[in-house]
């Protein structure tokens, strides 16, 4: 079991136009700052074009059918700048461009492009919880949890 933890700071964000996505999906592309190297997640020695190692510069997130809506909302929140992307490398389909890969649709997909120092993470409701995204801006941990993970006393009561 290899847990990958990628801390990053959001430098800029843009919503991916609907015309560039499959129906029923929405996405965001972030320019990021991180010390996490591409070589820490995949081998770049044999990648096509012999890319040089370096930190990830872009991370895109694609959300199918409103999967992980709390993550999508957190990324769009202008107050949230620092995040940590966490997943177990054995529980995701890691698609590395420049390598021949067997496509495994039984796992959530994470695409890595070593030459562009970029990554695309796909969220689908059938894979909820395998890939997590935590905001690191708030010292109050209960704000980092998805609404369904909060304890009843953490939820606001809307009854008068």
Secondary structure as GFF3:
##gff-version 3
##sequence-region A 1 160
A	DSSP	beta_strand	3	16	.	.	.	ID=ss1
A	DSSP	three_ten_helix	18	20	.	.	.	ID=ss2
A	DSSP	beta_strand	25	33	.	.	.	ID=ss3
A	DSSP	three_ten_helix	38	40	.	.	.	ID=ss4
A	DSSP	beta_strand	58	64	.	.	.	ID=ss5
A	DSSP	alpha_helix	69	76	.	.	.	ID=ss6
A	DSSP	beta_strand	82	88	.	.	.	ID=ss7
A	DSSP	three_ten_helix	89	91	.	.	.	ID=ss8
A	DSSP	beta_strand	92	96	.	.	.	ID=ss9
A	DSSP	beta_strand	108	113	.	.	.	ID=ss10
A	DSSP	beta_strand	118	123	.	.	.	ID=ss11
A	DSSP	three_ten_helix	125	127	.	.	.	ID=ss12
A	DSSP	beta_strand	131	135	.	.	.	ID=ss13
A	DSSP	three_ten_helix	141	144	.	.	.	ID=ss14
A	DSSP	three_ten_helix	147	149	.	.	.	ID=ss15
A	DSSP	three_ten_helix	152	154	.	.	.	ID=ss16
###
